[in-house]
Amino acid sequence: MHHLLANKKGLVVGVANEASIAWGCARAFREQGAELAVTYLNDKARVHVQPLAERLESPIFLPLDVTESSQQLALFEAIATKWGRLDFLLHSIAFAPKVDLQGRVTDCSREGFITAMDISCHSLIRLAKSAEPLMKDGGSILTLSYYGANKVVTNYNLMGPVKAALESSVRYLAAELGRGQIRVNALSPGPVKTRAASGLTDFDELMSKAAETAPLGQIVTIEQIGEMAAFLVSDKARQVTGQIIYVDAGYNITG
C-alpha cells in the first residue's frame, strides 16, 4: 500500500488533547507514513500530549511556547540534528486573553490585541523562518484559519481580525518562499468542538447553525480535516500554494 507521506518528516505544533484539530491532522500524517516531531505548550499540557506523541511514535517531543524564542531554537536544532531536514510544518495555535475575546472588538485592549496577534499570527512567520533552512528541497507549511476571518461571525470577535491577518500572512509567505519550492496554505475548517473553541460565547449555537446551513448538512470532524491536511502537505498538492482551503461541508458559500 502506497502512503502519501512515506519518508516525510513533519513538525506538528498545537496538539493539546484528543479533541484538537492538530491531533486529527497528526494522526492522518502518521497513518500516511510520516515521521513526526510533536510539541507541547508547558508542563501542564505535557501530561495530555505525551501519550498522544507516544501513539504517534514521535522521536522528537519537546516543549514549545511560541513566545519563548529559546524553546523554538532548541526545537529546530533538535530537528536539524535528528533528521537534517523538514518536509512539512503544521501550525495550529491560536490564543486571545478571555476578557478581550469575549468582548467587542471595539473594546479590546492594546495588550490583548498584541498578544492575540503575536501568538496566533506572527508565530507562523517565526516558525516559517526557522523551517526554511531545513526545507532545502522544498516543503509545505500549513496553518489553521476560520470563516470569521472574512465574514463577521457573532461572538468570534477579536479572532476575526487576527485570522484575517493570518490569511494575509499565508499569501505573502507563499509568494516569498515559493522560489524555494516551499508551499504555504491554510485550512479553514467549519466549527469543531475543541478546547480553544470553548472560549467563544454560545459556541454550541454556532455549531448547530453550521450543521443546519451547510449544503452537506453536517459539521466536519477532526479526522476529515486531517485527511485534507495530509493531502495538502503531500507531493500530490505540489502546485497548491497561497490558498485558504475550506473544509466545512460547504458552509462558507451560504453566508
C-alpha positions as CSV (number, residue, x, y, z in Angstrom):
1,M,0.0,0.0,0.0
2,H,1.4,3.4,-1.0
3,H,1.4,6.1,1.7
4,L,1.0,9.8,0.7
5,L,3.7,10.8,3.2
6,A,6.1,7.9,3.1
7,N,9.6,9.0,4.3
8,K,8.4,12.6,5.1
9,K,9.4,14.3,8.2
10,G,6.9,16.7,9.8
11,L,6.6,19.1,12.7
12,V,3.2,19.4,14.4
13,V,2.7,22.4,16.7
14,G,-0.6,22.7,18.6
15,V,-1.7,19.3,19.8
16,A,-3.5,19.9,23.1
17,N,-5.6,16.7,23.5
18,E,-7.6,14.1,21.6
19,A,-10.2,16.7,20.6
20,S,-7.7,19.2,19.0
21,I,-7.6,19.7,15.2
22,A,-3.8,19.3,15.4
23,W,-4.3,15.8,16.8
24,G,-6.7,14.9,13.9
25,C,-4.0,16.1,11.5
26,A,-1.1,14.4,13.2
27,R,-2.9,11.1,13.2
28,A,-3.6,11.4,9.5
29,F,0.0,12.4,8.8
30,R,1.2,9.3,10.7
31,E,-1.3,7.0,9.0
32,Q,0.1,8.2,5.7
33,G,3.6,7.2,6.7
34,A,5.1,10.5,8.1
35,E,7.6,10.6,11.0
36,L,6.6,13.4,13.3
37,A,8.1,15.8,15.8
38,V,5.4,16.9,18.3
39,T,5.5,19.9,20.7
40,Y,3.6,20.7,23.9
41,L,2.9,24.1,25.4
42,N,4.1,23.6,29.0
43,D,4.3,21.0,31.9
44,K,0.6,21.2,32.5
45,A,-0.1,20.3,28.9
46,R,2.6,17.6,28.7
47,V,0.5,15.1,30.6
48,H,-2.2,15.3,27.9
49,V,0.1,15.4,24.9
50,Q,2.8,12.9,25.8
51,P,0.5,9.8,25.5
52,L,-0.5,11.1,22.1
53,A,3.1,11.6,21.0
54,E,3.8,8.1,22.1
55,R,0.9,6.7,20.0
56,L,2.5,8.6,17.0
57,E,5.9,7.1,17.8
58,S,7.4,10.6,17.7
59,P,11.2,10.6,18.0
60,I,11.1,14.3,18.9
61,F,8.9,15.6,21.7
62,L,9.8,19.0,23.1
63,P,8.2,22.0,24.7
64,L,7.3,25.0,22.6
65,D,5.7,28.1,23.9
66,V,6.0,30.3,20.8
67,T,6.6,33.4,23.0
68,E,9.9,31.8,24.2
69,S,12.5,32.1,21.4
70,S,14.9,29.8,23.2
71,Q,12.5,26.9,23.1
72,Q,11.9,27.4,19.3
73,L,15.7,27.5,18.8
74,A,16.1,24.2,20.7
75,L,13.3,22.6,18.8
76,F,14.7,23.3,15.4
77,E,18.2,22.4,16.5
78,A,16.9,19.0,17.6
79,I,15.1,18.6,14.2
80,A,18.3,19.5,12.3
81,T,20.4,17.1,14.4
82,K,17.9,14.2,14.2
83,W,16.7,14.5,10.6
84,G,18.8,17.2,8.9
85,R,15.7,18.3,7.1
86,L,12.0,19.1,7.5
87,D,9.3,18.3,4.8
88,F,6.3,19.9,6.4
89,L,5.1,22.0,9.3
90,L,1.6,22.3,10.8
91,H,0.9,25.5,12.8
92,S,-2.3,25.0,14.8
93,I,-2.2,27.5,17.6
94,A,-4.4,30.5,18.5
95,F,-4.9,32.5,21.7
96,A,-6.5,35.7,22.9
97,P,-7.0,36.7,26.5
98,K,-10.5,35.8,27.6
99,V,-11.6,39.3,28.6
100,D,-10.6,40.6,25.1
101,L,-12.0,37.6,23.2
102,Q,-15.5,37.7,24.9
103,G,-15.9,41.5,24.5
104,R,-16.4,43.7,21.5
105,V,-13.5,44.3,19.1
106,T,-14.1,48.0,19.8
107,D,-13.3,47.4,23.5
108,C,-10.3,45.1,23.2
109,S,-7.2,46.2,25.0
110,R,-4.0,47.1,23.2
111,E,-2.2,44.4,25.2
112,G,-4.8,41.8,24.4
113,F,-4.7,42.6,20.7
114,I,-1.0,42.4,20.6
115,T,-0.9,39.1,22.5
116,A,-3.6,37.5,20.2
117,M,-1.7,38.7,17.1
118,D,1.7,37.5,18.3
119,I,0.6,34.0,19.4
120,S,-2.0,33.4,16.6
121,C,-0.3,35.0,13.6
122,H,3.3,36.2,14.0
123,S,4.2,32.8,15.4
124,L,3.5,31.3,12.0
125,I,6.0,33.8,10.4
126,R,8.6,32.9,13.1
127,L,8.2,29.2,12.6
128,A,8.3,29.6,8.8
129,K,11.6,31.4,9.2
130,S,13.1,28.6,11.3
131,A,11.7,25.9,8.9
132,E,13.0,27.5,5.7
133,P,16.7,26.4,6.0
134,L,15.6,22.8,6.7
135,M,13.4,22.7,3.7
136,K,16.3,22.7,1.2
137,D,14.4,20.6,-1.3
138,G,11.1,22.3,-0.8
139,G,8.4,21.7,1.7
140,S,4.9,22.6,2.9
141,I,3.7,24.9,5.7
142,L,0.1,24.6,6.8
143,T,-1.9,26.7,9.3
144,L,-5.5,26.8,10.5
145,S,-7.9,29.7,9.9
146,Y,-11.7,30.1,10.2
147,Y,-14.6,31.7,8.2
148,G,-14.7,34.5,10.7
149,A,-11.5,35.9,9.1
150,N,-13.7,37.1,6.1
151,K,-17.2,37.4,7.4
152,V,-18.5,38.8,10.8
153,V,-19.4,35.8,12.9
154,T,-21.3,36.6,16.1
155,N,-19.0,36.1,19.2
156,Y,-15.9,35.4,17.2
157,N,-14.9,38.9,18.0
158,L,-11.1,39.7,18.2
159,M,-10.1,36.5,16.5
160,G,-11.7,37.7,13.3
161,P,-9.1,40.5,12.6
162,V,-6.4,38.2,13.9
163,K,-7.3,35.3,11.5
164,A,-7.6,37.8,8.7
165,A,-4.0,38.8,9.3
166,L,-3.1,35.1,9.4
167,E,-4.6,34.5,6.0
168,S,-2.8,37.5,4.5
169,S,0.4,36.3,6.0
170,V,-0.2,32.9,4.3
171,R,-0.3,34.7,0.9
172,Y,2.8,36.7,1.5
173,L,4.8,33.8,2.9
174,A,3.7,31.7,-0.1
175,A,5.0,34.4,-2.5
176,E,8.3,34.8,-0.7
177,L,9.1,31.1,-0.1
178,G,7.8,29.8,-3.4
179,R,11.1,30.0,-5.3
180,G,12.5,27.6,-2.8
181,Q,9.5,25.3,-3.6
182,I,8.1,25.8,-0.1
183,R,4.3,26.0,-0.2
184,V,2.2,27.8,2.4
185,N,-1.5,27.2,2.8
186,A,-4.3,27.5,5.4
187,L,-7.1,25.1,6.1
188,S,-10.4,26.8,7.2
189,P,-12.5,24.2,8.9
190,G,-16.1,24.6,10.0
191,P,-16.7,24.9,13.7
192,V,-15.2,22.0,15.7
193,K,-15.7,21.5,19.4
194,T,-12.1,21.9,20.7
195,R,-10.8,23.3,24.0
196,A,-9.8,26.5,22.2
197,A,-13.4,27.0,20.8
198,S,-14.9,26.6,24.2
199,G,-13.7,30.1,25.0
200,L,-16.2,31.5,22.5
201,T,-19.6,32.6,23.7
202,D,-22.5,30.4,22.5
203,F,-20.3,28.1,20.5
204,D,-22.8,25.3,20.6
205,E,-25.3,27.5,18.9
206,L,-22.7,28.3,16.2
207,M,-22.2,24.6,15.6
208,S,-25.9,23.9,15.3
209,K,-26.3,26.7,12.8
210,A,-23.4,25.4,10.7
211,A,-24.9,21.9,10.6
212,E,-28.3,23.3,9.6
213,T,-27.0,25.7,7.0
214,A,-24.1,23.8,5.3
215,P,-25.0,22.3,1.9
216,L,-23.9,18.8,3.1
217,G,-26.0,19.2,6.3
218,Q,-23.3,18.3,8.8
219,I,-20.3,19.5,10.7
220,V,-16.8,18.3,10.0
221,T,-14.7,16.1,12.2
222,I,-11.0,16.4,13.1
223,E,-10.4,13.2,11.1
224,Q,-11.9,14.8,7.9
225,I,-9.8,17.9,8.5
226,G,-6.7,15.7,9.0
227,E,-7.4,13.9,5.6
228,M,-7.3,17.2,3.8
229,A,-4.2,18.3,5.7
230,A,-2.4,15.2,4.8
231,F,-3.2,15.8,1.1
232,L,-2.1,19.4,1.2
233,V,1.4,18.6,2.7
234,S,1.9,15.7,0.3
235,D,3.5,15.9,-3.2
236,K,0.1,15.4,-4.7
237,A,-0.6,19.0,-3.9
238,R,2.7,20.3,-5.1
239,Q,1.1,23.0,-7.2
240,V,-1.1,24.4,-4.5
241,T,0.2,27.4,-2.5
242,G,-1.1,30.6,-1.0
243,Q,-4.6,29.1,-0.7
244,I,-7.2,29.1,2.0
245,I,-8.9,25.8,1.7
246,Y,-12.4,25.4,3.3
247,V,-13.2,22.1,4.9
248,D,-16.7,23.0,6.2
249,A,-19.3,20.9,4.3
250,G,-19.8,24.0,2.1
251,Y,-20.9,26.3,4.9
252,N,-18.8,29.2,3.7
253,I,-20.8,29.5,0.4
254,T,-24.1,30.2,2.2
255,G,-23.1,33.3,4.1
